[in-house]
Amino acid sequence: MFPFAATALIADDLWMLAVQEKDFDPIQVYENPGQYTELPFDKENGPGLVDEYMEKPVPRHQLIGRVGLRWVLFEMSMRIR
């Protein structure tokens, strides 16, 4: 259990992140790669990819990323500006 809430600020959106166990492997968890999109944590590509993701019809596939050695799942977001 983590004693904090992991978040990410991407452009004007604050995302809640669900930190996964260290042995999490998306290839083993999801039936096929089309069920998730990996979001790189960089200022150049991240905001544009999030915008593309949000324009897709609902229900959307899972947005995931890697922070250090851990995978995170993007959960709820809110516009802050």
Number of C-alpha atoms within 10 A of each C-alpha: 5 6 5 6 9 13 17 13 14 18 15 12 16 16 18 18 19 16 21 13 12 9 9 13 12 15 10 9 9 12 10 10 13 9 12 18 15 16 19 15 14 9 10 9 11 14 19 13 15 15 12 9 16 11 10 10 8 7 6 13 14 15 16 20 18 15 11 6 9 14 21 22 19 19 13 12 16 11 11 9 7
